[in-house]
Amino acid sequence: MAQLTCSKLTAGYEGKAVVKNISFAVNAGDYLCIVGENGSGKSTLMKTLLRLKSPMSGKIEAGDGLHLNEIGYLPQQTVIQKDFPASVREVVLSGCLNGCGLRPFYNRKEKKLAAENMEKLGITNLAKRCYRELSGGQQQRTLLARALCATRKILLLDEPTAGLDPVATAEMYDLIAELNKSGTSIIMISHDIANAVKYASHILHIGGQTMQFYGEVAKYEL
């Protein structure tokens, strides 16, 4: 059973459709890369999957035990976010906020989860460091650990290697691949076609008048 299914989805902004009548499914353990030119609708599609935007038409459905509020998200960083004055531990812990409800504090289970994810991403030694003092690669590891605190089922990643040097880029791809092998489903926007082909189990290409979904059947109409 699919974790996430898009059925005849049309999405856009200010009344203008950017992607139209798109259908695809993501199963547990899939690694889907969304590729295409700038302006093709990749980020609009991802924001709609995250319910940051409402679909103009069509459906987004969760299944296989996944709830739509259990999706971890690693957005592209802004200059302001890169200068955020908090410790690594505080940033990672903030991924647990959705699970806190009305509690004004993190419980023992959430603190343990944050510690486990920092260990998994190799940043335990950075726990007390200020986030804005980190390198780009260390910041992305921190944000990935934060996303894992929201869920281990499925992660949405928007250009996670943007701005990283070649070494940090390779390390980030390897980390994401390891998370996928451990059972986390991945949906990633990327301009890096070579690594998309290398790592992804499925590729959704959006551009011009066509859309292609490699690995499963998909439909796209203008």
N, C-alpha and C positions, 0 to 999 in steps of 0.2 A: 504494500500500500504506500502511496506517495506521501511524503511529509508535507510538501507544498505543491499546490496545483493552481495554475493560471488557466482560466477558461475564457476565451474570446475577450481578453482584457484590452481595453483602450484606456490610455493614460496620457495626461498632459497637464497644462497649466494655463490659467487665465482663459479657459474655454477653448484652448487650442490643443487638438490631439497631436501627440508626438509619436506614440506607438499605437498601432491600431489592430484590434482583433487578433491578439497574440495568445497562443495556447502552448503550454509546456508543463512538464512535471519534474519535480526533484525528489528522488527517493533517498532513503537513509544511506549514507556513505557516498553519495554522489559528489563530484567536484565539477561544478559548472562555472565556466568562464564566459562572461558577457563581453563581447568585443565589438568594435565599430568606431567610426569616425566621431570626432567631436560634434555635438549637436544631434546625434542620431537617436538619442532618447535613453541611453544607458542609465544615467543617474536618475532620470525621471521614473524609469521602471523600478529601480531599486528603492527609491523613496516611496513608491506606491506599494511595493512588497512589504515595506516596514510600516505601512499605514501612516506615514508622514504626509501623504497625499491620498485623497480618495479616488478610487477608480472612476473614470467617466462612464464606463460600462464594463460589463463582464464580471467575473468573480475571481477572488483569491481565497483558496480554502486550505486549511491545515488538516493533516491527518496523521496516522501512525503515532498517536499520542502527543503530537506537537500542538502547542497553542501559539497563536500569532504573537502573543506577548513574551514568548520564550525564544526570540531570535536575537542572537548577539550581533552587534554592529560595530564595524571599524570604519568610520568615515574618513574622507580626506581631511587632513589637518589644515587649519587656517593659521596665519601668522600669530594671531592672538592666542590660539590654543597651544601653540608650541612654546609660548612664554608663560604658561599657567604656573602660578606659584604654589604648588602643592608637592608633597612627597610622593614618591613612587607608590608606596603602600596605600596612601590616601586615594590616589588615582585608581589603582586596581580595585580597592574596596568599593569605590563608587559604582562599580558594575553590579553590585548587589542591591542597589537602591530599590529596584522594582519589587524585590522580595521583602523589603522591610515593612511595607504597608504604612501604618501610622506610627511605627516605632521610630523614635528619634536617635537610635543607636544601632550598631551592628552587633549581632549575637555571636556566640562562640563558633557556631557552624559556619557563618559567613566569613569570619576572620580566618578560620581554618581553610576554607575554600580559596580565599585570596592568597594565603601562604602557599597552598598547593600549586596554584596557577603561576605564581612568581617563580617557584621552583621549576615548574615545567618549562617556562620560557627563559630560564637561566638568568633571572634578574633579582634573586633573593639578596645578593650582596649590594643591590642598589636601593633596597627598601626605604632607607632613610634619606636618600639623595633627593634634592629638589628636581622635579620633572624638567624644568626649563634649562637645567644645567647638563642634561643628557645629550648624547649624540642622536642623530636622526634614527639610526637603527635601534638604539636603546629605547627611544620614545615609542617607536612602533611596537616593540616587544611589550612595553608597558600597556599600551592601548589594546594589544591583542589579549594580554592577560585579563584586562578589564572586561573585554567582550566575552571571554570564557566564563567570567563570574556571572554573566547574565544567563548563559546556557551553554551546555556542551553538545546540544543536538544539532544546531545549524548556525553558521556564521555568515554574515553578509559583509564583504570586504570591498571598499571602494578605493581602487588604485593603492593597495597597501605598500607598494615599493616606490611610489612617487617621491622623487627627491633624494633617494638613497644612493650611496655609492655602490659600485659593482659587488664588493664583498658583502655589504649589508643586504643588498638585494638578493644575492644567492642564499644567504642565511635565512632571510625571511621566507623565500619560497620553500626552502627545506623544512622550516618550522611548520608552515601551513600544510605541507605534504604529510608531515608526521601526525599532525592533528587529524587530518583526513583519514590516515591509515588507522588511527585509534578509534574511529567511528563518528567523527564530527563531519556533518555535511557542509560543503563550502559552496557559496555563490560569490564570485569575485568579478568585479569590473577590472578590465586590464587593457592597456594598449600594447602589451608585450605579447605579440602573436606567438613567437618562438616558445616562450615558457608556457603559454596557454596550451599549446599543442603538446608540450612535454609533460605537463602535470595533470591537466584536466581530463576527466572521464567524458565530459560533454562540453560542447561549445555552442553558445548562442550568438550568432553574428547578426547585428542589426546595421543596416545601411542602405541608403538610396531607396529603391522601390522594392527591395526584397529582404527577407529574413530567412536564415537557415539555422536549424537546430540539429547539430551533429550528435547522434547517439540515440535520439528518440524522434518520433514524428512531431512536427510543429506546423502551425499554419500562421501566415501573416498576409493580411490584405490591406490595401489602401482604398 
